[in-house]
């Protein structure tokens, strides 16, 4: 989160990842960093721009004015970097009824899909397991995209854990475009925030069980590592990336590798 995007790309390559997810926060209103990032990336190396958060009005309806204002700048970044996906998340709005939130998310995703498709950009929706998010379970995420073609899904292990870590039976894994594998400390799951995230294997999430469920459903990647914990930001970013990749190897039951290009992982 504190590493310039061009340097993130270099680190990901050096650590053996095949690509990156880039952050909108770093690239919006930062033309110099965006220009350098566009020069640095290889074709197909940016999996997603992460991303855009759909917002709702006090009555629970989609905030279309905000979506209209925020969407085009993000699509422009996706075009500049050749990003395969724009990643979309729901709001943190505890006051909103779930049915109204599902309706708003479907409306917003349909709008994003229609505009992104013209540029060959995919759309992927990720539920958030936070207690104040109205779309906070795999089943609700599945309900959001049901009958909504052209919208894929992202599953995040920390949000899965925060939602209760239950079965994925109601989650359409055939529509998975990416899985984020991160760990979490031993605290009540519903109190977990992004800043609590740990590298795989350093927390209490049964990542091996989650991977087994996903593989049984046919998902074999890509797998992504997110390092949102601020304690990691003060460490050497290359060291964190190398350790993260090694820990992903262990979770996925793969032998340690000596170079990139052997699996479609991102960081």
Order of alpha helices (4+ residues) and beta strands (2+ residues): alpha-beta-alpha-alpha-beta-alpha-beta-alpha-beta-alpha-beta-alpha-beta-alpha-beta-alpha-alpha
